[in-house]
Amino acid sequence: MKRLSAVILLLVAGSALGAYVWGDRLMLALMRRQVVHNLSGAAFAEFPDGLNVVLCGAGSPMPDPTRSGPCVAVIAGKRVMIVDVGSGSVRNLAPEGIPVGRISDVFITHFHSDHIDGLGELMMQRWGNGANVSPLPVHGPTGVEQVVEGFNLAYAQDDHYRTAHHGETLLPSSGAGGVAQAFELPAPGAGTVVLDVDGVKVTAFAVSHPPIVPAVGYRFDYGGRSVVISGDTVKSANLQQFAMGTDLLVHEALSPELVQVLTDGATEAGAANIRQITVDIVGYHTTPVQAAEIAQAAGVRALLLYHIVPALPYRALDRIFVKGVDQIYHGDVIVGRNGSWISLPAHSTAVKIGSRS
């Protein structure tokens, strides 16, 4: 009996050791497979021709485990563009199948810190991943020059170190940083075409985010499909005009009901500064119901909510966040998270909803 027990013990121990060794090998094999998938371009090839919109950041300055700072990737054909670069968003790009080295342009909606604080990292990663020989074009209203100059200055020593370490072939010094492409704030009712190349047209238009001036949204047109991205704004008739008949509206959203919970909690905790901030922010954002009103009036095919305020750490809160929206807007509504993906195949009316995470 003792001999049998010993044999069983040895078999169990051997099985455990085998599982440990082979488990490590399996993990390494899976890791390698994922690296090859990302770096080979296979993940990027999964995006069909047309407009593909991926939230690389669906959140706001408020910490949220499922939402980095605001960032929207727009893939038009093979052109990769980014609207705003919030904190943490750059590190979502590769896992979402978006090759950082292929990013052609960045578009900034306004200069609140949560919309620009990832720009330095994006410029560096785009340079390093693509051996780009020219800086990243950063489009934005007047004032973007100061933002880009600041990041270039902050990263100047790091840029020098990396070229010195890896050499001009891998990290050409001419490709470091960004170059500002500034435009004047468009008048209400007017749009400014800031990019028109390879069938991709990007139009900037004014939105209202008082006291922040300038503030703009962007419309993307490609392959017979169209997307409008709001940036931060109160309910805007000008935005509604530019969203008319588009396939997708990507709109910021703040729930006053849920923000009131923050206000009440801050009051109870004696956090007077935070309490006042939660009171102040309600006045210069759009509620989910108001975003739904815009989408319905503009006749858009789908509504993707992003820049979610407050944080929604539990999915059960989504229902409260969009309370009343279904009574107003009759299309698809998505409460955005990192990786939310809307695909608009070229020369079609299809709207495909999924996730890259």
MARBA-712650 format. One record per residue (C-alpha): residue number from 1; y, z, x. Coordinates in pm, whole numbers, padded with zeros to 5 digits, always signed. Layout:
# residues N
<atom bakol="NUM" py="Y" pz="Z" px="X"/>
...
# end
This chain:
# residues 357
<atom bakol="1" py="+00000" pz="+00000" px="+00000"/>
<atom bakol="2" py="+00234" pz="+00090" px="+00285"/>
<atom bakol="3" py="+00151" pz="-00241" px="+00456"/>
<atom bakol="4" py="+00232" pz="-00434" px="+00136"/>
<atom bakol="5" py="+00564" pz="-00252" px="+00101"/>
<atom bakol="6" py="+00649" pz="-00337" px="+00461"/>
<atom bakol="7" py="+00570" pz="-00706" px="+00404"/>
<atom bakol="8" py="+00785" pz="-00714" px="+00090"/>
<atom bakol="9" py="+01067" pz="-00542" px="+00279"/>
<atom bakol="10" py="+01046" pz="-00801" px="+00557"/>
<atom bakol="11" py="+01048" pz="-01086" px="+00305"/>
<atom bakol="12" py="+01353" pz="-00942" px="+00127"/>
<atom bakol="13" py="+01531" pz="-00887" px="+00457"/>
<atom bakol="14" py="+01444" pz="-01239" px="+00571"/>
<atom bakol="15" py="+01567" pz="-01388" px="+00245"/>
<atom bakol="16" py="+01891" pz="-01192" px="+00269"/>
<atom bakol="17" py="+01943" pz="-01307" px="+00630"/>
<atom bakol="18" py="+01866" pz="-01666" px="+00533"/>
<atom bakol="19" py="+02108" pz="-01652" px="+00242"/>
<atom bakol="20" py="+02373" pz="-01505" px="+00474"/>
<atom bakol="21" py="+02328" pz="-01775" px="+00739"/>
<atom bakol="22" py="+02290" pz="-02066" px="+00498"/>
<atom bakol="23" py="+02565" pz="-01925" px="+00278"/>
<atom bakol="24" py="+02808" pz="-01951" px="+00568"/>
<atom bakol="25" py="+02693" pz="-02304" px="+00644"/>
<atom bakol="26" py="+02732" pz="-02401" px="+00280"/>
<atom bakol="27" py="+03085" pz="-02256" px="+00271"/>
<atom bakol="28" py="+03182" pz="-02444" px="+00587"/>
<atom bakol="29" py="+03035" pz="-02767" px="+00449"/>
<atom bakol="30" py="+03228" pz="-02726" px="+00124"/>
<atom bakol="31" py="+03546" pz="-02649" px="+00317"/>
<atom bakol="32" py="+03501" pz="-02961" px="+00532"/>
<atom bakol="33" py="+03437" pz="-03173" px="+00224"/>
<atom bakol="34" py="+03760" pz="-03051" px="+00064"/>
<atom bakol="35" py="+03958" pz="-03120" px="+00383"/>
<atom bakol="36" py="+03822" pz="-03475" px="+00399"/>
<atom bakol="37" py="+03893" pz="-03527" px="+00029"/>
<atom bakol="38" py="+04257" pz="-03419" px="+00071"/>
<atom bakol="39" py="+04332" pz="-03591" px="+00402"/>
<atom bakol="40" py="+04148" pz="-03917" px="+00332"/>
<atom bakol="41" py="+04373" pz="-04000" px="+00040"/>
<atom bakol="42" py="+04085" pz="-03979" px="-00208"/>
<atom bakol="43" py="+04264" pz="-03713" px="-00412"/>
<atom bakol="44" py="+04581" pz="-03923" px="-00423"/>
<atom bakol="45" py="+04383" pz="-04230" px="-00531"/>
<atom bakol="46" py="+04287" pz="-04041" px="-00848"/>
<atom bakol="47" py="+04641" pz="-04089" px="-00981"/>
<atom bakol="48" py="+04643" pz="-04405" px="-01196"/>
<atom bakol="49" py="+04922" pz="-04660" px="-01173"/>
<atom bakol="50" py="+05212" pz="-04549" px="-01388"/>
<atom bakol="51" py="+05412" pz="-04227" px="-01397"/>
<atom bakol="52" py="+05223" pz="-03911" px="-01306"/>
<atom bakol="53" py="+05402" pz="-03577" px="-01336"/>
<atom bakol="54" py="+05260" pz="-03266" px="-01168"/>
<atom bakol="55" py="+05419" pz="-02921" px="-01174"/>
<atom bakol="56" py="+05411" pz="-02798" px="-00816"/>
<atom bakol="57" py="+05607" pz="-02501" px="-00946"/>
<atom bakol="58" py="+05640" pz="-02400" px="-01312"/>
<atom bakol="59" py="+05827" pz="-02073" px="-01269"/>
<atom bakol="60" py="+06163" pz="-01913" px="-01212"/>
<atom bakol="61" py="+06293" pz="-01641" px="-00974"/>
<atom bakol="62" py="+06071" pz="-01393" px="-01160"/>
<atom bakol="63" py="+05734" pz="-01338" px="-00984"/>
<atom bakol="64" py="+05446" pz="-01498" px="-01174"/>
<atom bakol="65" py="+05094" pz="-01532" px="-01029"/>
<atom bakol="66" py="+05042" pz="-01873" px="-01194"/>
<atom bakol="67" py="+05390" pz="-02018" px="-01141"/>
<atom bakol="68" py="+05573" pz="-02086" px="-00815"/>
<atom bakol="69" py="+05945" pz="-02163" px="-00804"/>
<atom bakol="70" py="+06053" pz="-02476" px="-00996"/>
<atom bakol="71" py="+05920" pz="-02801" px="-00851"/>
<atom bakol="72" py="+05817" pz="-03125" px="-01022"/>
<atom bakol="73" py="+05628" pz="-03401" px="-00842"/>
<atom bakol="74" py="+05671" pz="-03750" px="-00986"/>
<atom bakol="75" py="+05431" pz="-04020" px="-00864"/>
<atom bakol="76" py="+05545" pz="-04368" px="-00962"/>
<atom bakol="77" py="+05289" pz="-04619" px="-00847"/>
<atom bakol="78" py="+05239" pz="-04508" px="-00486"/>
<atom bakol="79" py="+05585" pz="-04356" px="-00445"/>
<atom bakol="80" py="+05589" pz="-03975" px="-00428"/>
<atom bakol="81" py="+05910" pz="-03796" px="-00531"/>
<atom bakol="82" py="+05997" pz="-03430" px="-00580"/>
<atom bakol="83" py="+06252" pz="-03273" px="-00814"/>
<atom bakol="84" py="+06368" pz="-02932" px="-00685"/>
<atom bakol="85" py="+06175" pz="-02725" px="-00432"/>
<atom bakol="86" py="+06129" pz="-02364" px="-00540"/>
<atom bakol="87" py="+05971" pz="-02089" px="-00336"/>
<atom bakol="88" py="+05597" pz="-02132" px="-00278"/>
<atom bakol="89" py="+05582" pz="-02475" px="-00437"/>
<atom bakol="90" py="+05526" pz="-02676" px="-00119"/>
<atom bakol="91" py="+05192" pz="-02503" px="-00057"/>
<atom bakol="92" py="+05066" pz="-02626" px="-00394"/>
<atom bakol="93" py="+05113" pz="-02995" px="-00313"/>
<atom bakol="94" py="+04804" pz="-03067" px="-00101"/>
<atom bakol="95" py="+04563" pz="-02877" px="-00332"/>
<atom bakol="96" py="+04707" pz="-03081" px="-00620"/>
<atom bakol="97" py="+04622" pz="-03404" px="-00437"/>
<atom bakol="98" py="+04979" pz="-03487" px="-00339"/>
<atom bakol="99" py="+05014" pz="-03598" px="+00026"/>
<atom bakol="100" py="+05320" pz="-03420" px="+00163"/>
<atom bakol="101" py="+05362" pz="-03675" px="+00441"/>
<atom bakol="102" py="+05411" pz="-03954" px="+00185"/>
<atom bakol="103" py="+05703" pz="-03795" px="+00000"/>
<atom bakol="104" py="+05981" pz="-04054" px="-00009"/>
<atom bakol="105" py="+06265" pz="-03865" px="-00180"/>
<atom bakol="106" py="+06374" pz="-03526" px="-00309"/>
<atom bakol="107" py="+06612" pz="-03484" px="-00603"/>
<atom bakol="108" py="+06804" pz="-03157" px="-00647"/>
<atom bakol="109" py="+06931" pz="-03062" px="-00993"/>
<atom bakol="110" py="+07169" pz="-02783" px="-00885"/>
<atom bakol="111" py="+07213" pz="-02531" px="-00608"/>
<atom bakol="112" py="+07073" pz="-02208" px="-00748"/>
<atom bakol="113" py="+06856" pz="-02058" px="-00473"/>
<atom bakol="114" py="+06530" pz="-02079" px="-00668"/>
<atom bakol="115" py="+06566" pz="-02459" px="-00683"/>
<atom bakol="116" py="+06629" pz="-02514" px="-00311"/>
<atom bakol="117" py="+06469" pz="-02225" px="-00120"/>
<atom bakol="118" py="+06155" pz="-02425" px="-00035"/>
<atom bakol="119" py="+06344" pz="-02728" px="+00098"/>
<atom bakol="120" py="+06320" pz="-02633" px="+00465"/>
<atom bakol="121" py="+05943" pz="-02596" px="+00444"/>
<atom bakol="122" py="+05910" pz="-02925" px="+00257"/>
<atom bakol="123" py="+06113" pz="-03113" px="+00518"/>
<atom bakol="124" py="+05902" pz="-02966" px="+00799"/>
<atom bakol="125" py="+05566" pz="-03027" px="+00626"/>
<atom bakol="126" py="+05658" pz="-03383" px="+00530"/>
<atom bakol="127" py="+05757" pz="-03454" px="+00892"/>
<atom bakol="128" py="+05445" pz="-03299" px="+01042"/>
<atom bakol="129" py="+05195" pz="-03441" px="+00794"/>
<atom bakol="130" py="+05324" pz="-03798" px="+00810"/>
<atom bakol="131" py="+05466" pz="-03840" px="+01161"/>
<atom bakol="132" py="+05773" pz="-03970" px="+00979"/>
<atom bakol="133" py="+06033" pz="-04132" px="+01203"/>
<atom bakol="134" py="+06331" pz="-04080" px="+00971"/>
<atom bakol="135" py="+06456" pz="-03767" px="+00789"/>
<atom bakol="136" py="+06373" pz="-03694" px="+00426"/>
<atom bakol="137" py="+06635" pz="-03833" px="+00182"/>
<atom bakol="138" py="+06762" pz="-03547" px="-00036"/>
<atom bakol="139" py="+06956" pz="-03669" px="-00341"/>
<atom bakol="140" py="+07188" pz="-03441" px="-00533"/>
<atom bakol="141" py="+07536" pz="-03404" px="-00675"/>
<atom bakol="142" py="+07828" pz="-03338" px="-00443"/>
<atom bakol="143" py="+07752" pz="-03021" px="-00249"/>
<atom bakol="144" py="+07403" pz="-03128" px="-00147"/>
<atom bakol="145" py="+07547" pz="-03215" px="+00196"/>
<atom bakol="146" py="+07612" pz="-02848" px="+00265"/>
<atom bakol="147" py="+07262" pz="-02749" px="+00151"/>
<atom bakol="148" py="+07088" pz="-03007" px="+00371"/>
<atom bakol="149" py="+07310" pz="-02933" px="+00671"/>
<atom bakol="150" py="+07226" pz="-02563" px="+00638"/>
<atom bakol="151" py="+06850" pz="-02620" px="+00637"/>
<atom bakol="152" py="+06876" pz="-02867" px="+00925"/>
<atom bakol="153" py="+07065" pz="-02608" px="+01128"/>
<atom bakol="154" py="+06823" pz="-02329" px="+01038"/>
<atom bakol="155" py="+06521" pz="-02538" px="+01142"/>
<atom bakol="156" py="+06676" pz="-02704" px="+01450"/>
<atom bakol="157" py="+06509" pz="-02475" px="+01704"/>
<atom bakol="158" py="+06173" pz="-02496" px="+01525"/>
<atom bakol="159" py="+06197" pz="-02877" px="+01520"/>
<atom bakol="160" py="+06255" pz="-02878" px="+01895"/>
<atom bakol="161" py="+05959" pz="-02648" px="+01959"/>
<atom bakol="162" py="+05720" pz="-02862" px="+01755"/>
<atom bakol="163" py="+05811" pz="-03190" px="+01925"/>
<atom bakol="164" py="+05792" pz="-03023" px="+02265"/>
<atom bakol="165" py="+05446" pz="-02888" px="+02179"/>
<atom bakol="166" py="+05288" pz="-03189" px="+02006"/>
<atom bakol="167" py="+05487" pz="-03477" px="+02153"/>
<atom bakol="168" py="+05701" pz="-03759" px="+02015"/>
<atom bakol="169" py="+05402" pz="-03954" px="+01883"/>
<atom bakol="170" py="+05284" pz="-03681" px="+01646"/>
<atom bakol="171" py="+05625" pz="-03533" px="+01565"/>
<atom bakol="172" py="+05899" pz="-03788" px="+01638"/>
<atom bakol="173" py="+06226" pz="-03601" px="+01684"/>
<atom bakol="174" py="+06404" pz="-03871" px="+01481"/>
<atom bakol="175" py="+06208" pz="-03773" px="+01169"/>
<atom bakol="176" py="+06290" pz="-03403" px="+01153"/>
<atom bakol="177" py="+06488" pz="-03247" px="+00870"/>
<atom bakol="178" py="+06663" pz="-03419" px="+00584"/>
<atom bakol="179" py="+06957" pz="-03647" px="+00514"/>
<atom bakol="180" py="+07185" pz="-03584" px="+00216"/>
<atom bakol="181" py="+07237" pz="-03858" px="-00043"/>
<atom bakol="182" py="+07526" pz="-03724" px="-00250"/>
<atom bakol="183" py="+07663" pz="-03862" px="-00575"/>
<atom bakol="184" py="+07949" pz="-03762" px="-00803"/>
<atom bakol="185" py="+07865" pz="-03567" px="-01118"/>
<atom bakol="186" py="+07832" pz="-03830" px="-01394"/>
<atom bakol="187" py="+08070" pz="-03806" px="-01690"/>
<atom bakol="188" py="+07915" pz="-03712" px="-02028"/>
<atom bakol="189" py="+07743" pz="-04015" px="-02175"/>
<atom bakol="190" py="+07727" pz="-04190" px="-01839"/>
<atom bakol="191" py="+07439" pz="-04200" px="-01596"/>
<atom bakol="192" py="+07434" pz="-04265" px="-01222"/>
<atom bakol="193" py="+07145" pz="-04470" px="-01084"/>
<atom bakol="194" py="+07055" pz="-04287" px="-00764"/>
<atom bakol="195" py="+06743" pz="-04488" px="-00676"/>
<atom bakol="196" py="+06628" pz="-04836" px="-00775"/>
<atom bakol="197" py="+06346" pz="-04967" px="-00558"/>
<atom bakol="198" py="+05996" pz="-05111" px="-00601"/>
<atom bakol="199" py="+06028" pz="-05098" px="-00980"/>
<atom bakol="200" py="+06121" pz="-04728" px="-00972"/>
<atom bakol="201" py="+06454" pz="-04636" px="-01128"/>
<atom bakol="202" py="+06598" pz="-04284" px="-01116"/>
<atom bakol="203" py="+06909" pz="-04199" px="-01316"/>
<atom bakol="204" py="+07106" pz="-03875" px="-01288"/>
<atom bakol="205" py="+07301" pz="-03734" px="-01583"/>
<atom bakol="206" py="+07506" pz="-03420" px="-01643"/>
<atom bakol="207" py="+07365" pz="-03108" px="-01806"/>
<atom bakol="208" py="+07534" pz="-02779" px="-01898"/>
<atom bakol="209" py="+07446" pz="-02464" px="-01700"/>
<atom bakol="210" py="+07774" pz="-02269" px="-01700"/>
<atom bakol="211" py="+07918" pz="-02140" px="-01474"/>
<atom bakol="212" py="+07710" pz="-02359" px="-01240"/>
<atom bakol="213" py="+07879" pz="-02692" px="-01171"/>
<atom bakol="214" py="+07751" pz="-02945" px="-01081"/>
<atom bakol="215" py="+07419" pz="-02947" px="-01264"/>
<atom bakol="216" py="+07217" pz="-03258" px="-01347"/>
<atom bakol="217" py="+06891" pz="-03378" px="-01493"/>
<atom bakol="218" py="+06700" pz="-03692" px="-01394"/>
<atom bakol="219" py="+06536" pz="-03976" px="-01581"/>
<atom bakol="220" py="+06250" pz="-04171" px="-01415"/>
<atom bakol="221" py="+06152" pz="-04520" px="-01532"/>
<atom bakol="222" py="+05854" pz="-04714" px="-01397"/>
<atom bakol="223" py="+05589" pz="-04949" px="-01533"/>
<atom bakol="224" py="+05729" pz="-04937" px="-01887"/>
<atom bakol="225" py="+05702" pz="-04552" px="-01894"/>
<atom bakol="226" py="+05975" pz="-04288" px="-01877"/>
<atom bakol="227" py="+06020" pz="-03919" px="-01801"/>
<atom bakol="228" py="+06323" pz="-03691" px="-01826"/>
<atom bakol="229" py="+06345" pz="-03368" px="-01624"/>
<atom bakol="230" py="+06608" pz="-03123" px="-01743"/>
<atom bakol="231" py="+06681" pz="-02892" px="-01453"/>
<atom bakol="232" py="+06849" pz="-02573" px="-01578"/>
<atom bakol="233" py="+07065" pz="-02616" px="-01887"/>
<atom bakol="234" py="+07159" pz="-02487" px="-02227"/>
<atom bakol="235" py="+07071" pz="-02714" px="-02518"/>
<atom bakol="236" py="+07243" pz="-03038" px="-02426"/>
<atom bakol="237" py="+07337" pz="-03333" px="-02644"/>
<atom bakol="238" py="+07386" pz="-03538" px="-02328"/>
<atom bakol="239" py="+07030" pz="-03466" px="-02217"/>
<atom bakol="240" py="+06903" pz="-03559" px="-02562"/>
<atom bakol="241" py="+07080" pz="-03894" px="-02532"/>
<atom bakol="242" py="+06906" pz="-03974" px="-02202"/>
<atom bakol="243" py="+06571" pz="-03854" px="-02338"/>
<atom bakol="244" py="+06577" pz="-04087" px="-02639"/>
<atom bakol="245" py="+06245" pz="-04268" px="-02676"/>
<atom bakol="246" py="+06098" pz="-04137" px="-02351"/>
<atom bakol="247" py="+05730" pz="-04062" px="-02306"/>
<atom bakol="248" py="+05770" pz="-03713" px="-02162"/>
<atom bakol="249" py="+06040" pz="-03447" px="-02159"/>
<atom bakol="250" py="+06000" pz="-03181" px="-01889"/>
<atom bakol="251" py="+06233" pz="-02908" px="-02007"/>
<atom bakol="252" py="+06317" pz="-02558" px="-01890"/>
<atom bakol="253" py="+06257" pz="-02276" px="-02137"/>
<atom bakol="254" py="+06347" pz="-01909" px="-02182"/>
<atom bakol="255" py="+06214" pz="-01684" px="-02458"/>
<atom bakol="256" py="+06486" pz="-01445" px="-02579"/>
<atom bakol="257" py="+06223" pz="-01231" px="-02752"/>
<atom bakol="258" py="+06027" pz="-01178" px="-02430"/>
<atom bakol="259" py="+06339" pz="-01134" px="-02217"/>
<atom bakol="260" py="+06447" pz="-00860" px="-02461"/>
<atom bakol="261" py="+06129" pz="-00675" px="-02363"/>
<atom bakol="262" py="+06253" pz="-00683" px="-02002"/>
<atom bakol="263" py="+06595" pz="-00561" px="-02110"/>
<atom bakol="264" py="+06448" pz="-00274" px="-02309"/>
<atom bakol="265" py="+06217" pz="-00180" px="-02023"/>
<atom bakol="266" py="+06499" pz="-00187" px="-01769"/>
<atom bakol="267" py="+06710" pz="+00031" px="-01999"/>
<atom bakol="268" py="+06430" pz="+00283" px="-02035"/>
<atom bakol="269" py="+06371" pz="+00285" px="-01659"/>
<atom bakol="270" py="+06740" pz="+00335" px="-01584"/>
<atom bakol="271" py="+06761" pz="+00006" px="-01389"/>
<atom bakol="272" py="+07115" pz="-00083" px="-01496"/>
<atom bakol="273" py="+07154" pz="-00381" px="-01262"/>
<atom bakol="274" py="+06833" pz="-00549" px="-01376"/>
<atom bakol="275" py="+06918" pz="-00474" px="-01738"/>
<atom bakol="276" py="+07250" pz="-00658" px="-01708"/>
<atom bakol="277" py="+07090" pz="-00956" px="-01534"/>
<atom bakol="278" py="+06838" pz="-00994" px="-01817"/>
<atom bakol="279" py="+07125" pz="-00987" px="-02065"/>
<atom bakol="280" py="+07324" pz="-01245" px="-01868"/>
<atom bakol="281" py="+07050" pz="-01505" px="-01822"/>
<atom bakol="282" py="+06995" pz="-01565" px="-02194"/>
<atom bakol="283" py="+07331" pz="-01739" px="-02223"/>
<atom bakol="284" py="+07270" pz="-02030" px="-01988"/>
<atom bakol="285" py="+06916" pz="-02142" px="-02062"/>
<atom bakol="286" py="+06734" pz="-02322" px="-02344"/>
<atom bakol="287" py="+06486" pz="-02155" px="-02577"/>
<atom bakol="288" py="+06146" pz="-02317" px="-02643"/>
<atom bakol="289" py="+06256" pz="-02384" px="-03002"/>
<atom bakol="290" py="+06574" pz="-02556" px="-02882"/>
<atom bakol="291" py="+06374" pz="-02767" px="-02637"/>
<atom bakol="292" py="+06148" pz="-02862" px="-02929"/>
<atom bakol="293" py="+06454" pz="-02963" px="-03134"/>
<atom bakol="294" py="+06566" pz="-03194" px="-02853"/>
<atom bakol="295" py="+06217" pz="-03343" px="-02817"/>
<atom bakol="296" py="+06187" pz="-03407" px="-03189"/>
<atom bakol="297" py="+06535" pz="-03558" px="-03224"/>
<atom bakol="298" py="+06481" pz="-03778" px="-02917"/>
<atom bakol="299" py="+06138" pz="-03893" px="-03035"/>
<atom bakol="300" py="+05961" pz="-03811" px="-02709"/>
<atom bakol="301" py="+05581" pz="-03832" px="-02699"/>
<atom bakol="302" py="+05515" pz="-03501" px="-02524"/>
<atom bakol="303" py="+05702" pz="-03186" px="-02420"/>
<atom bakol="304" py="+05620" pz="-02999" px="-02100"/>
<atom bakol="305" py="+05792" pz="-02662" px="-02065"/>
<atom bakol="306" py="+05866" pz="-02535" px="-01716"/>
<atom bakol="307" py="+06100" pz="-02293" px="-01537"/>
<atom bakol="308" py="+05928" pz="-02040" px="-01762"/>
<atom bakol="309" py="+06132" pz="-01723" px="-01824"/>
<atom bakol="310" py="+06015" pz="-01453" px="-01822"/>
<atom bakol="311" py="+05687" pz="-01455" px="-01629"/>
<atom bakol="312" py="+05378" pz="-01496" px="-01849"/>
<atom bakol="313" py="+05098" pz="-01330" px="-01648"/>
<atom bakol="314" py="+04863" pz="-01335" px="-01950"/>
<atom bakol="315" py="+04782" pz="-01650" px="-02148"/>
<atom bakol="316" py="+04804" pz="-01449" px="-02468"/>
<atom bakol="317" py="+05181" pz="-01439" px="-02413"/>
<atom bakol="318" py="+05200" pz="-01820" px="-02444"/>
<atom bakol="319" py="+05167" pz="-01789" px="-02822"/>
<atom bakol="320" py="+05472" pz="-01564" px="-02840"/>
<atom bakol="321" py="+05661" pz="-01787" px="-02597"/>
<atom bakol="322" py="+05628" pz="-02097" px="-02819"/>
<atom bakol="323" py="+05663" pz="-01917" px="-03153"/>
<atom bakol="324" py="+05822" pz="-02157" px="-03405"/>
<atom bakol="325" py="+05791" pz="-02467" px="-03184"/>
<atom bakol="326" py="+05512" pz="-02626" px="-03389"/>
<atom bakol="327" py="+05730" pz="-02612" px="-03700"/>
<atom bakol="328" py="+05988" pz="-02835" px="-03532"/>
<atom bakol="329" py="+05818" pz="-03068" px="-03286"/>
<atom bakol="330" py="+05513" pz="-03272" px="-03384"/>
<atom bakol="331" py="+05401" pz="-03398" px="-03043"/>
<atom bakol="332" py="+05196" pz="-03229" px="-02771"/>
<atom bakol="333" py="+05353" pz="-02916" px="-02621"/>
<atom bakol="334" py="+05237" pz="-02777" px="-02286"/>
<atom bakol="335" py="+05342" pz="-02439" px="-02147"/>
<atom bakol="336" py="+05352" pz="-02532" px="-01781"/>
<atom bakol="337" py="+05160" pz="-02372" px="-01498"/>
<atom bakol="338" py="+05119" pz="-02473" px="-01137"/>
<atom bakol="339" py="+04913" pz="-02791" px="-01144"/>
<atom bakol="340" py="+04994" pz="-02899" px="-01500"/>
<atom bakol="341" py="+04952" pz="-03277" px="-01495"/>
<atom bakol="342" py="+05072" pz="-03542" px="-01738"/>
<atom bakol="343" py="+04966" pz="-03901" px="-01671"/>
<atom bakol="344" py="+05145" pz="-04196" px="-01828"/>
<atom bakol="345" py="+04950" pz="-04513" px="-01739"/>
<atom bakol="346" py="+05168" pz="-04817" px="-01679"/>
<atom bakol="347" py="+05239" pz="-05054" px="-01969"/>
<atom bakol="348" py="+05065" pz="-04827" px="-02217"/>
<atom bakol="349" py="+05150" pz="-04564" px="-02477"/>
<atom bakol="350" py="+04880" pz="-04318" px="-02363"/>
<atom bakol="351" py="+04973" pz="-03963" px="-02268"/>
<atom bakol="352" py="+04697" pz="-03789" px="-02074"/>
<atom bakol="353" py="+04722" pz="-03413" px="-02028"/>
<atom bakol="354" py="+04531" pz="-03224" px="-01760"/>
<atom bakol="355" py="+04557" pz="-03001" px="-01456"/>
<atom bakol="356" py="+04534" pz="-03061" px="-01082"/>
<atom bakol="357" py="+04462" pz="-02694" px="-01003"/>
# end
